[in-house]
Amino acid sequence: MKSKPIERHQTLREKILETIREAILKGTLKPGEKVAEPELAERFGISRTPIREAFRQLESEGYLTVIPRKGAVVAALSEQDVQEFYAIKSILEGYAAELAAARLSEKEIERLVTINERLKKLAKEGDVKVFFRVHNEFHELFLKASGNSKLYELIQQLGLKFNRLRMASLSVEGRMAISVAEHDRLLEAFRNHDGDMAESLVKKTAAIGGSVLLESMTAVEGGQGKKSILNQPVDV
């Protein structure tokens, strides 16, 4: 009897999370802008408690900053955020790729090939949002194949916190096609069970992702002296 209200609460909470994420990624909500609790409460017909719970999760993901007695505002991301994220991503995912190269089965490699073929189609269509989701599937498969569950968890937590950075990087013109080509080279390393090459390629991919995003941020720099990827709406 008690399970139904819980299921409804979780469903509403996910809708709130998705609504706010979408608004931030699309640029509807901009850095420093307050996210109004009353409007969300009225829109979803719920109390403010689940909204505040959603705010806490979004803060942990790097979307919001919750200020005591003031509420939640959209967090800004700087060049330092980009540099630090991609430096850590490079090390962790590079190591995971090296481990996975020795462990991936033929069936798993074929699954990666299938996923990358779908990514090629999505890149041509320009569907960033779906590309991002399928791109995650590609990476999750070889990360799990590394056989190191703690490493996998660390990378997942890092990625979740900086989803906006990853989405923004893929949204830069031509970046999706480059990602697909990088995957093709990585697949060749996996087929050859070449761990050193797989690690090198993944590190290079991370470096490209960071560089592309930094260039994009510089191009849209505002007049306040602080660069933020959210100054330019991301079409998702």
N, C-alpha and C positions, 0 to 999 in steps of 0.2 A: 504493500500500500504506500510505503514511503518512497519507493524508487521513482515514481512518475514525476513528483515535484523536482527531484534532484536532476533527472534527465532534462527537464524543461529549463532549469537554472543553467545547466551546462550549455545547452543549445543557445540560450540568449547571450550567455557570456561570450561564446565563440562569435556570435554575430556582432557583438559590440567590438571585440578585438579586430575582426575583419573590417568593420566599418571605419575604425580609426586608422588602421594600417593603410587602407586604401586611400583615405583622405590625405594622409601624409605623403604617401608615395606619388600621388597625382599632383601634389602641390596645393590642394585645396586648403590644407592646414599648413602653415609655414612656420619656420623656426621662431620660437619665442611666443607664438600665438597660444592663447589659453584654450583648452578643450573644456567646453562647458558641460558640467554634470547635469544641470536641469534640463537642457535640450535633449540629452541622451536618455534621461529618465522618462521624459514625456514621449519621445519617439518609440521607445521599446516598452513603455507601460510598466516600468519596474521601479523599485526603490534605488537609492544611490549606493547601497552596500555592494551589489554585484558590479556596479560601474567602477567603484573604487578598487575592487579586487582586480578588475581588468586593467586599470591604470597601473597598478603595481606590477602586473606581468609585463605590460608594455614598457614600463621603466626598465625592467630587467633585460628587455630586448633592445634597449637603446632608442626607442621611439619617443618616449616622454621623460620629462623631469618633473617629479612631484615635489612641490614647494610647500612646506608646512604653512597652514592658514591662508594659502593663496590658491592652491589647487594644482592641476597638471598643465604643463605647457609643452609644446613640441620642442624636442631637444635638437640642438644644432650639432653638426658633425664637421670637424676641422680636417686640415691636411694631416695633422699629427695622428688623428684617428685612422685615416687611410693608411698612412705609413706603418703604424704599429700593427694594425689588423693584418695587412698583407705580408708583413715580415713574419708574424707568428703562423699565419696560414701556410706560408711557404715551407716552413720547417716541419710543421705537423703533417700536412698532407703529403709532402715529399717523402717523409719517412713511411707513411702509410702506403704510398704507391710502391715503394721499394719492397716492403713486406708482401704486398698483394701480388706483385709480379711472380713470386715463387709459389703462390698458393692458388691463384685463379684457375678454375677448371675450364675446359673447352666450352662447356655449356654456359658458364658465366661470361666468358669472353664474347660468345655469340650474342648473349643478352645485351652486353655493352654495345656491340655493333648495331643491334636493332634499335636501341635507344638513341644512338648517335644519328642513325638514318632519320629518325623522327625529328631530331633536333635540326638536321639540315633543312627539312621541309618547313619547320617553324621559323627558322632564320630567314628563309625566303619570304615567308608570309609576314614577317615582322611582328609576330605575336610574342612580345617580351614576357608577359605574365605566365603564359603556359610554358614558354621556353625555360623560364626560371625554374618552374616546378619539375619539368622533365630533366633539366640540367642537374638538379639536386638528386634525382634518381640515379643518374649516371655515376655521380661521385659517391653516393651512399653505397652503391654496389661494391665498388672496389675498396672503399674504406672498411666495410664489414669484412671483406675478403682478407684484410690485413691480419685478422685473427687476434687483434689487440683491442679488447673491448673498452679499456680505459682510454686509449688513444682515440677511438671512435667517439666516445662520449665527450671528450674534450673538444674535438673538432666540431661536433654537433652544437655544443653550447656556444662556442665562439661564433659559428655561422649564424645561429639564431639571434645573437646580440647585435650582429652587424648585417642583418638582412638588407637594410636600406643601401648599404655600401655595395653589396653584391648585385642588387637589382639595378642600381644606378650605373654600375660599370657595364652590365650587359645592355643597358639602354643606349649607351653611346653608339652612334652610327657605325656600322660595320663590325661591332664587337661580337655579335652572335656568330657571324660567319667565321671569325678568327677562332672563336671557342670551338667550333665544330672541327676546324682544321687541326687544332691542338689535340683534340680528342683522337683524331685519326692517327697522329704520330704516337700518342700514348698507347693506343690499341696495338700498334706494331711492337712496341716495347713489351707489352703484356704477352703477346703471342710468342715472342722470343724469350720470355721469362728473364728479361734483362732489367734487374732491379736498379742498377746504377742509372741506366737511361731513363727509366720510369721516374725516378726521383728527380733527375735533372729537368725533365720535361715539365713536371708538375711545378717545380720551383720557378721555372721560366714563365709558365702560365700565370702564376700568382704575381710575378713581377710585372707582366704585361697588363694584367687587370688593374693593379695599383697605379701604374703609369698612365693608362688611358683615363682613369677616373680623375687623377690629379690634373691632367691636362684639361679635362672637361670643367673641373672646378675653377681652374684659373681663368678659363674663357668666360665663365659666368660670374666672375667675382663682383660683388656688390661694392657700393661706395663706403661701407662701414669698416673696411679693412679686415673683416673676418670672413673667410670663405666657408660656404656651406653648400653641400650637394643639394640641399633642399631649396636653394634659391631658384633652381630651375625645375619646373614640374617634370615628373617622369611619366611618360605616356604608357600606362599599363592597362 
